[in-house]
Amino acid sequence: MSEEEKKLEELLKQGLVSLHEKEKNSHKTEKGVYYPSALGSCLRKQYYTYTLGERVSPEELVIFATGKGVHETIARAFGEVATIEKEEENISLEISPAIKLKGRIDLLIADYDGKKYLIEAKSTSKTPDTPFEEHVLQLQVYMHALNYEEGFILYWNKVTGEIKVFKVQKNEEVLKNVFERVKKLDYYVSKNVPPEPEAILKGRFWECEKCPFLELCIR
């Protein structure tokens, strides 16, 4: 690889880091405030993120940027044929005086056939047969916060070009489990004690492969 090639690669990586830092300023981790988009991932990873700070690799930044581009394209495409009432709208949900959930819905389509559609868009390299559990948990929080009885998870396959949509009904039992999960995370963060290595115990080893805290976790 030539010096020019290396330089261009490094410049792009530096730019991605800079963009991520700016985005992170509006999405800071603070004790007592938790994010629906992360709730489905390993509790120990979330604990380390809150106690040690976020760690993101250059490769992950590329993936994040690709996903953001897909979301923007989806919003523009829907905007051509329907009215977009809200896009990347911030929501807040209080679980207790000391614990809050904060998130940001991807899309809310208004006035299409007299109905509003709450949509959570996801880019993926493998289209699922059923929506991923972590995405359902995330959407349940948004439906509860906005008082919607149903929502939709849209998968955009960046490899095959396939688009697939799943309808999700509001489920109080699932939401109850979400709240218990948040309280559990908050307990460990407050006590400064790492929870069990959830991904390992549940056989979700793909999470471990990409986890920036893996070496610390398995000591």
C-alpha positions in Angstrom: 0.0 0.0 0.0 1.3 3.4 -1.0 1.7 6.3 1.4 -1.2 8.2 -0.3 -3.5 5.2 0.1 -2.6 4.8 3.8 -3.1 8.6 4.3 -6.6 8.6 2.7 -7.7 5.6 4.8 -6.5 7.3 8.0 -8.1 10.6 7.0 -11.5 8.9 6.5 -11.1 7.1 9.9 -10.3 10.3 11.6 -13.3 12.0 10.1 -15.6 9.2 11.2 -14.2 9.4 14.7 -14.9 13.2 14.7 -18.5 12.7 13.5 -19.1 10.1 16.1 -17.8 12.3 18.9 -20.2 15.1 17.8 -23.1 12.6 17.7 -22.1 11.2 21.1 -22.4 14.6 22.7 -26.2 14.4 22.3 -26.3 10.8 23.4 -24.1 10.8 26.5 -24.1 8.0 29.0 -25.1 9.0 32.5 -26.2 6.9 35.4 -29.9 6.7 35.6 -30.5 7.4 31.9 -30.7 4.4 29.6 -31.3 3.9 25.9 -33.8 1.4 24.3 -31.5 0.8 21.4 -28.9 -0.8 23.7 -31.2 -2.7 26.0 -31.2 -5.9 24.1 -27.4 -6.3 24.2 -25.4 -8.0 26.9 -26.0 -6.4 30.3 -22.3 -6.7 31.2 -21.3 -4.8 28.0 -23.8 -2.1 28.9 -22.4 -1.9 32.4 -18.8 -1.5 31.1 -20.0 1.2 28.7 -21.5 3.2 31.6 -18.6 2.7 34.0 -15.6 2.8 31.7 -16.9 4.8 28.7 -17.8 3.8 25.2 -15.3 2.0 23.0 -15.9 1.9 19.3 -13.6 0.5 16.6 -13.0 2.1 13.2 -14.9 -0.8 11.6 -17.9 -0.2 13.8 -17.9 3.4 12.9 -18.1 2.4 9.2 -21.1 0.2 10.0 -22.8 3.0 11.9 -22.3 5.4 9.1 -23.7 2.9 6.6 -26.8 2.4 8.8 -27.3 6.1 9.1 -27.2 6.5 5.3 -29.8 3.7 4.9 -32.1 5.4 7.4 -31.8 8.7 5.6 -32.7 7.0 2.3 -35.7 5.3 3.8 -37.0 8.6 5.2 -36.5 10.3 1.8 -38.2 7.5 0.0 -41.3 7.5 2.2 -41.4 11.3 2.0 -41.9 11.0 -1.8 -45.2 9.1 -1.3 -46.4 9.9 2.2 -46.3 12.7 4.8 -43.6 12.4 7.3 -44.8 13.8 10.6 -41.7 13.1 12.7 -38.2 11.8 11.9 -35.6 11.0 14.5 -37.9 12.4 17.2 -36.5 12.2 20.8 -38.7 10.5 23.4 -38.4 10.1 27.2 -40.0 7.7 29.5 -39.7 7.7 33.3 -39.6 4.4 35.0 -38.9 5.8 38.5 -37.8 9.2 39.8 -34.2 8.0 39.5 -34.4 6.0 36.3 -35.4 7.2 32.8 -35.4 5.8 29.3 -34.4 8.1 26.5 -34.5 7.2 22.8 -35.2 8.4 19.3 -37.8 7.1 16.9 -36.7 6.7 13.3 -39.9 7.6 11.5 -43.5 8.4 12.0 -45.6 8.5 8.8 -48.7 10.6 9.1 -51.8 10.9 6.9 -51.3 7.9 4.7 -54.7 6.3 4.0 -55.9 8.1 7.2 -53.4 6.2 9.4 -50.2 6.9 11.2 -47.3 4.4 11.1 -44.6 4.2 13.7 -41.6 2.7 12.0 -38.2 1.5 13.4 -35.8 1.0 10.5 -32.9 -1.4 10.7 -30.1 -2.1 8.1 -29.0 -5.7 8.2 -26.8 -8.2 6.2 -29.2 -11.1 6.9 -33.0 -10.7 6.7 -34.7 -12.4 9.7 -37.8 -14.6 9.5 -39.1 -12.9 12.6 -38.0 -9.5 14.1 -35.0 -9.6 16.4 -35.8 -9.5 20.1 -33.7 -6.5 20.8 -35.6 -4.5 18.1 -38.9 -5.6 19.5 -37.9 -4.4 23.0 -36.8 -1.1 21.5 -40.1 -0.6 19.6 -42.2 -1.5 22.6 -40.7 1.4 24.6 -41.5 3.8 21.7 -45.1 2.5 21.4 -45.6 3.0 25.1 -44.1 6.5 25.2 -46.2 7.7 22.2 -49.3 5.7 23.1 -49.4 3.5 20.0 -51.1 0.1 19.9 -48.8 -1.1 17.1 -45.6 -0.3 15.3 -43.5 -1.7 12.5 -39.9 -2.9 12.2 -38.5 -2.4 8.7 -35.4 -4.4 7.7 -33.3 -3.2 4.8 -30.8 -5.9 3.6 -27.7 -4.0 2.5 -26.4 -7.2 0.8 -29.3 -8.5 -1.2 -31.5 -5.4 -1.4 -34.4 -7.1 0.2 -36.9 -5.1 2.3 -39.1 -6.8 4.9 -41.5 -5.3 7.3 -43.0 -6.8 10.5 -46.0 -5.5 12.5 -45.5 -5.5 16.3 -48.4 -5.2 18.7 -48.1 -3.3 22.0 -47.4 -5.9 24.7 -47.6 -4.8 28.4 -45.8 -8.0 29.5 -42.9 -7.4 27.2 -42.7 -3.8 28.4 -42.7 -5.0 32.0 -39.7 -7.2 31.2 -38.0 -4.2 29.6 -38.5 -2.1 32.8 -37.1 -4.9 35.0 -34.1 -5.2 32.7 -33.4 -1.5 33.0 -33.8 -1.6 36.8 -31.3 -4.5 36.9 -28.8 -2.6 34.8 -29.2 0.5 37.0 -28.6 -1.6 40.1 -25.3 -2.9 38.9 -24.1 0.5 37.6 -25.0 2.1 40.9 -23.2 -0.5 42.9 -20.3 -0.5 40.5 -20.4 -4.3 40.3 -20.4 -6.1 36.9 -23.4 -8.3 36.2 -23.1 -11.8 34.9 -21.7 -12.2 31.4 -25.1 -12.5 29.8 -24.0 -13.1 26.2 -21.7 -16.0 27.2 -24.3 -17.6 29.5 -27.0 -17.4 26.8 -24.7 -18.6 24.0 -24.8 -15.3 22.1 -21.1 -15.6 21.2 -21.3 -13.3 18.2 -21.8 -10.5 20.7 -18.5 -11.4 22.4 -16.6 -11.5 19.1 -17.4 -7.8 18.5 -17.3 -6.6 22.1 -14.6 -4.1 22.9 -14.6 -5.2 26.5 -14.0 -8.9 25.8 -10.5 -9.2 27.3 -11.7 -7.5 30.5 -14.8 -9.6 30.7 -13.1 -13.0 30.5 -10.3 -12.3 33.0 
